[in-house]
Amino acid sequence: MPKSGFTRKQSKNVPQNFFPGDDQHQRRKSEDTPAHRPAAADEKGAPSAEKHRPPPPEQRARRPSSEGRPDKELRAYQADGPVEAVGLQADAEFWHIFDDTKTLGRGHFAKVKQVTHLQTEEEFAAKILDKTMADNDIEDLVREFQMLRSLRHRNIIRLYAAYETPKKLYLVTELASGGELMKRLGSDSSVYSEDEVRAHVRTILRAIQYMHSKNSVHRDLKPENVLLSDMGDEAEIKIVDLGLSRYFEERKLMRTICGTHKYLAPELVQCDRGQLQGYDKAIDMWGIGLLTFIMLYGFNPFAREVQRETHNAIVRATFTYPDGYNLSKDAQSFVGACLLLKAQDRLTAEEALNHRWLSAEAPSSPGALLSNEKRPVKSMLSEFNAQRMIGKMVKGAHRRLSGGGEGDKGGTPAKPAQ
Ligand code: ADP
């Protein structure tokens, strides 16, 4: 069984331990945590555990209010304080706390499910990893746990709880039920303007600036990882998937080659090719520039049919802004100042937030974004999204590429390139 370090102390009956390596992450005594308290567990691990079948309604731990309905004031988790990982003896115990609502997403070995807290009826997302299947993914999930528990930002998905059983790891986070920002932009009926893109970029950038100020780097910024809190018009952006994120030290380079091919920064490809020794947090600024380009122009300028060609285009870092789009010069200048070959030449998150395009004085551009053929960028984005979905099904996710390892707690054995 792979080791995780998730939970440090646990009862003799719980032979796991991936969640984390400090004293705050102890196996929780169930009597301390009434909202988490699992129903009586089957000593051997109930067979239903593997099927994720919730207990029958009469055995569920809902706390009735005076009207006989769950108490809406009751919260599943405390608003503040650090999240501690809880060791459980069997998967069935998790499903005595949560109801399985539906599957939201699937990685190689991890599944993301929408779950309902049985006692309070609050909805969450649970990222579930089968420990028996995946080594690198365990490290990613543990990293995600460590990172998320140290970050509190309204635009970064909030971690509420973590559980570990002999077979699985569970991260319970805020639910972002509005789907991907990029899909919403390409599909809803509202006018899709430069102003709208500007507002989204500002929000994403503030979250990244917050991460960088905490010496954390995301390393996998891409459309799939920018979600919306709900389906409403006022939905908030939520950045997810911090599995590749890590802490960095100023003036110390990172070396693990990871990310998703079409969104890699040039220095990552150069590291992969042995042409560079490392990279720093500026990779996230490439990600910001690329997300902005895609939102403004409706396509990824570096994507090619063949992966090697994509990498070649990235390391050349040359791309053209198609003529004839009704975009401001400032928008183009912002993108250009992020998508620079040399990491040290790129805007920092701080500088980017002070760029003219994002300033309060920037002239408003509320009209629908149109391409040079006067085609709505919204419809191009919709095609871009459809292609991404096909690519995802054919190739699966790309996480770590070849080679790498930071030689410290951030280092992780690499997966072969795909
Ligand atoms: P992986 O590390 O396997 O790529 P992600 O964290 O990116 O997993 O999640 C996979 C997919 O699950 C996401 O692209 C998204 O569609 C969905 N998802 C992840 N987290 C949430 C969440 N908190 N709320 C709603 N959907 C989510």
Residues whose N, C-alpha, C, O or C-beta is under 5 A from the ligand:
A	BS01	ADP	L104 G105 R106 G107 H108 A110 V112 A125 I157 T173 E174 L175 A176 S177 E224 V240 D241 G243
